[in-house]
Amino acid sequence: MSSSHDITLTPQEQALIMRLKSFRVPEMAHILEEQMKDPNADLNTFMERMTAMVDAEWQARADKRFNRLMKEAHLRYPVADLDETIYRPERQLDTQTIERLSTCHWIEEGKNLIVTGSSASGKTYLINAFCITAMKQSKSVKYIKANTLMSEMEQARIKSTNL
């Protein structure tokens, strides 16, 4: 029994893979190469094979964008999630507001989100979860503490008055 790695591509197939890579669609090229090496690939329809290539490229780009957004966001809890723990009654959170905010329409409306509450109440985790929800929708976010924001605003004010 031979593996798909044993199959050698023809020069024409190799040229096609190189062209896809030159078009900067490396995941499509990778999936096509796998399909060409798979003797059973023809059992799938053209549409199934094409969908696999496009989906792989789309997912790779989405992952790359999310990772870039994550790096730029400066989150304290990069795995925060709006999971069922948010809805525990002891947290005393307004779940309807959380649901509304999780749509991220407020970002599209050009609004900012400021969360206040007592110390150690989970504000940072909640905000980080909202940030991750927004980034999953390909929105750019930045987590910043209020004292840091105020300091940056003061520095900007001083800089603008010195111009």
C-alpha positions as CSV (number, residue, x, y, z in Angstrom):
1,M,0.0,0.0,0.0
2,S,1.6,3.3,-1.1
3,S,1.0,6.6,0.7
4,S,0.0,9.8,-1.1
5,H,3.5,11.1,-0.4
6,D,5.0,8.5,-2.8
7,I,3.2,10.0,-5.8
8,T,5.3,12.4,-7.9
9,L,3.6,15.3,-9.6
10,T,4.0,15.9,-13.3
11,P,5.8,19.1,-14.4
12,Q,2.5,20.5,-15.4
13,E,1.0,19.8,-11.9
14,Q,4.1,21.3,-10.3
15,A,3.8,24.4,-12.4
16,L,0.2,24.8,-11.4
17,I,1.1,24.6,-7.7
18,M,3.9,27.2,-8.2
19,R,1.4,29.5,-9.9
20,L,-1.0,29.3,-7.1
21,K,1.8,30.1,-4.6
22,S,2.8,33.0,-6.7
23,F,-0.8,34.3,-6.5
24,R,-0.3,34.2,-2.7
25,V,-2.8,31.4,-2.1
26,P,-0.5,28.9,-0.5
27,E,-3.2,27.0,1.3
28,M,-5.1,26.4,-1.9
29,A,-1.8,25.2,-3.4
30,H,-1.2,22.9,-0.5
31,I,-4.7,21.3,-0.7
32,L,-4.5,21.0,-4.5
33,E,-1.1,19.2,-4.1
34,E,-2.6,16.9,-1.5
35,Q,-5.5,16.2,-3.9
36,M,-3.2,15.5,-6.8
37,K,-1.3,13.0,-4.6
38,D,-4.4,11.3,-3.4
39,P,-5.5,8.5,-5.7
40,N,-9.0,8.7,-4.2
41,A,-9.4,12.4,-4.7
42,D,-11.4,11.8,-7.9
43,L,-14.2,10.3,-5.8
44,N,-15.1,13.8,-4.7
45,T,-16.9,16.2,-7.1
46,F,-15.1,19.2,-8.6
47,M,-17.2,21.4,-6.3
48,E,-16.1,19.4,-3.2
49,R,-12.5,19.6,-4.2
50,M,-12.7,23.3,-5.1
51,T,-14.6,24.1,-1.8
52,A,-11.8,22.3,0.2
53,M,-9.2,24.5,-1.5
54,V,-11.0,27.8,-1.0
55,D,-12.1,26.9,2.6
56,A,-8.5,26.1,3.5
57,E,-7.2,29.4,2.1
58,W,-10.1,31.4,3.7
59,Q,-9.4,29.8,7.1
60,A,-5.7,30.4,6.9
61,R,-6.3,34.0,6.2
62,A,-8.9,34.4,8.9
63,D,-6.5,32.7,11.4
64,K,-3.6,35.0,10.3
65,R,-5.8,38.1,10.7
66,F,-7.1,37.0,14.1
67,N,-3.6,36.3,15.3
68,R,-2.5,39.8,14.1
69,L,-5.5,41.4,15.8
70,M,-4.8,39.4,19.0
71,K,-1.2,40.7,19.1
72,E,-2.3,44.3,18.6
73,A,-5.0,44.1,21.2
74,H,-2.7,43.6,24.2
75,L,-5.1,41.4,26.2
76,R,-4.5,40.3,29.7
77,Y,-6.6,37.2,29.2
78,P,-6.1,36.0,25.6
79,V,-8.4,33.0,26.1
80,A,-11.3,34.9,27.8
81,D,-14.7,33.8,26.5
82,L,-18.3,34.7,26.9
83,D,-19.1,31.2,28.1
84,E,-21.7,30.1,30.6
85,T,-19.7,31.3,33.5
86,I,-20.6,34.9,32.5
87,Y,-24.3,34.0,33.2
88,R,-23.9,32.7,36.8
89,P,-26.3,34.5,39.1
90,E,-23.7,35.2,41.7
91,R,-21.9,37.4,39.1
92,Q,-24.9,39.7,39.1
93,L,-24.3,40.7,35.5
94,D,-27.0,42.1,33.1
95,T,-27.1,39.2,30.7
96,Q,-29.3,41.1,28.2
97,T,-26.7,43.8,28.0
98,I,-24.0,41.2,27.5
99,E,-25.9,39.6,24.7
100,R,-26.5,43.0,23.0
101,L,-22.8,43.9,23.4
102,S,-21.6,40.6,22.1
103,T,-23.1,41.4,18.6
104,C,-20.4,44.2,18.5
105,H,-22.8,46.6,16.8
106,W,-21.5,49.2,19.2
107,I,-18.2,49.0,17.4
108,E,-19.8,49.6,14.0
109,E,-21.5,52.6,15.5
110,G,-18.1,54.1,16.5
111,K,-18.7,53.7,20.2
112,N,-16.2,52.7,22.9
113,L,-16.9,50.3,25.8
114,I,-16.0,51.3,29.3
115,V,-16.8,48.8,32.1
116,T,-16.8,49.9,35.8
117,G,-17.2,47.8,38.9
118,S,-15.6,46.9,42.2
119,S,-12.1,45.5,42.4
120,A,-11.7,41.9,41.5
121,S,-15.2,41.7,40.1
122,G,-14.1,40.3,36.7
123,K,-14.1,43.4,34.6
124,T,-10.8,42.7,32.9
125,Y,-11.9,39.1,32.0
126,L,-15.3,40.3,30.7
127,I,-13.7,43.1,28.6
128,N,-11.1,40.7,27.2
129,A,-14.0,38.3,26.3
130,F,-15.7,41.1,24.4
131,C,-12.5,41.9,22.6
132,I,-12.0,38.3,21.5
133,T,-15.7,38.2,20.3
134,A,-15.0,41.4,18.3
135,M,-11.8,40.0,16.8
136,K,-13.6,36.8,15.8
137,Q,-15.8,39.2,13.7
138,S,-12.6,40.7,12.2
139,K,-12.8,43.9,14.2
140,S,-9.7,45.6,15.5
141,V,-9.7,46.3,19.2
142,K,-7.3,47.5,21.9
143,Y,-7.6,46.7,25.6
144,I,-6.4,49.5,27.7
145,K,-6.8,50.3,31.4
146,A,-8.5,53.5,32.3
147,N,-5.4,54.9,34.2
148,T,-3.2,54.2,31.1
149,L,-5.8,55.8,28.8
150,M,-5.9,58.9,31.0
151,S,-2.1,59.1,31.0
152,E,-1.9,58.7,27.2
153,M,-4.5,61.4,26.8
154,E,-2.6,63.8,29.0
155,Q,0.6,63.1,27.1
156,A,-1.2,63.8,23.8
157,R,-2.6,67.0,25.2
158,I,0.8,68.2,26.4
159,K,2.3,67.3,23.1
160,S,-0.4,69.1,21.1
161,T,0.0,72.3,23.2
162,N,3.8,72.3,22.6
163,L,3.5,72.3,18.9
